[in-house]
Amino acid sequence: MEEKNSNYAYMLLCADGTYYSGWTNDPQRRQKAHDSGRGSRYTRARLPVRMVYMEEFADKVSAMKREAELKKLSHEEKRELARRYLEEHDGGTES
């Protein structure tokens, strides 16, 4: 059985229009945790949330560094990053 050691930095769009950034090694499980209100205190109060950006890394440290970079972006920079990501991956829009 092949073991995958990928880690991901991600960004969620919350119901109130804010963005939440995090990292995980299992994006589907993390999305379910956020959707059920167990992901973080921040997102629990801002449901529903939508995954609008995700980037894969080979190691945890790199994913955590990217998470920190995402948190420092302005709201407009996050919106543009999400827009580009969704156009490329979902063929859709942010909302």
Residue, then its C-alpha position, 0 to 999 in steps of 0.5 A: m500500500e502506497e503511503k502519501n505524505s502530502n501536506y496542504a495549505y488551504m483557505l476557506l471562504c466563510a459565510d460572512g465573507t471572511y477568509y480562514s487559512g489553515w494547513t492539513n494532511d487530509p483536506q477532505r477530512r478537514q473540510k468535513a470537520h469545518d462543515s460540522g463545526r469542529g474545524s475551528r472556533y473561527t469557522r464554527a461561528r461563520l458556517p457554511v464555509r467553502m474551500v476556495y484555495m488549496e496548495e500541496f506541499a511535500d512536508k508539514v513545515s512548508a505547508m505551515k509556512r504557506e499558511a502563515e503567508l496566506k494569513k498575512l495577505s489582505h482581504e483583496e489579495k485573498r479574494e484574487l487568489a481564490r478567484r484564480y484558484l477556482e477558475e483553474h480548478d473548478g471552472g467556477t466562481e468564489s460565491 
